[in-house]
Amino acid sequence: MQLKTGMVVYAIAGKEQGKLYCIIRKDEQYIYLADGKQRPIEKPKRKNPKHIRLTKTIWNLEGMTNKALRQKLHQIKEGKEFV
């Protein structure tokens, strides 16, 4: 599966291992992840694409706020939304 902006991913390496993030943007070498709390949309975490696991969930990030991002990721974490 191709990496796309708006995809929900799990970090599988580093100190954020096991946490859910959303891909905010990408470049040739890295992807940039946000969770709306520790890593807000304005200051995403740079991560190597090898260190994430993809899910099938893709969101439209247009107009997305940090609060909305936190709430959506929480729904997935609680099992209320299919990943």
C-alpha positions in Angstrom: 0.0 0.0 0.0 1.2 3.5 -0.9 1.8 6.1 1.8 -0.7 8.9 1.5 -1.4 12.1 3.5 -4.2 11.4 6.0 -3.4 7.7 6.6 -3.6 6.5 10.2 -0.5 4.5 11.2 1.1 2.8 14.2 4.6 3.6 15.2 6.6 0.3 15.5 10.0 1.7 16.5 11.3 4.4 18.8 10.0 5.8 22.0 6.6 6.3 20.5 6.3 2.6 19.7 2.7 1.4 19.7 1.1 4.8 19.4 -1.4 5.9 16.7 -0.5 8.8 14.4 -1.8 10.4 11.2 0.4 11.2 8.3 0.4 15.0 7.9 2.9 15.2 5.0 5.7 13.3 3.3 8.8 14.0 1.3 11.3 11.7 -0.5 12.9 10.3 2.7 10.6 10.9 5.6 6.9 11.1 6.7 5.6 13.6 9.2 3.2 12.3 11.9 0.8 14.1 14.3 -1.4 12.9 17.1 -3.0 16.2 18.1 -1.5 16.2 21.6 2.2 15.3 22.0 2.7 16.1 18.4 0.3 18.8 17.1 -0.5 19.2 13.4 1.7 22.4 13.4 4.7 20.5 14.7 4.7 16.9 13.4 7.1 14.1 14.2 9.6 13.2 11.4 9.8 9.5 11.0 11.3 6.9 8.7 8.6 5.1 6.8 10.2 1.8 7.7 9.3 2.4 11.3 5.5 2.5 10.9 2.7 0.0 10.3 -0.1 1.1 7.9 -3.8 0.8 8.5 -6.6 1.0 6.0 -8.0 4.2 7.5 -7.5 7.4 5.5 -8.9 10.8 6.5 -9.4 14.1 4.8 -7.2 16.5 6.7 -8.7 19.7 5.2 -9.8 21.8 8.2 -8.7 19.2 10.7 -7.9 20.6 14.2 -5.8 19.0 16.8 -8.8 18.3 19.0 -10.6 16.6 16.1 -7.5 14.5 15.4 -7.2 13.5 19.0 -10.9 12.4 19.1 -10.7 10.4 15.9 -7.5 8.6 17.0 -9.1 7.9 20.4 -12.1 6.3 18.7 -9.8 4.0 16.8 -7.8 3.2 20.0 -11.0 2.3 21.9 -12.2 0.1 19.0 -15.1 2.2 18.0 -13.9 2.6 14.5 -12.6 -0.1 12.2 -8.9 0.1 11.3 
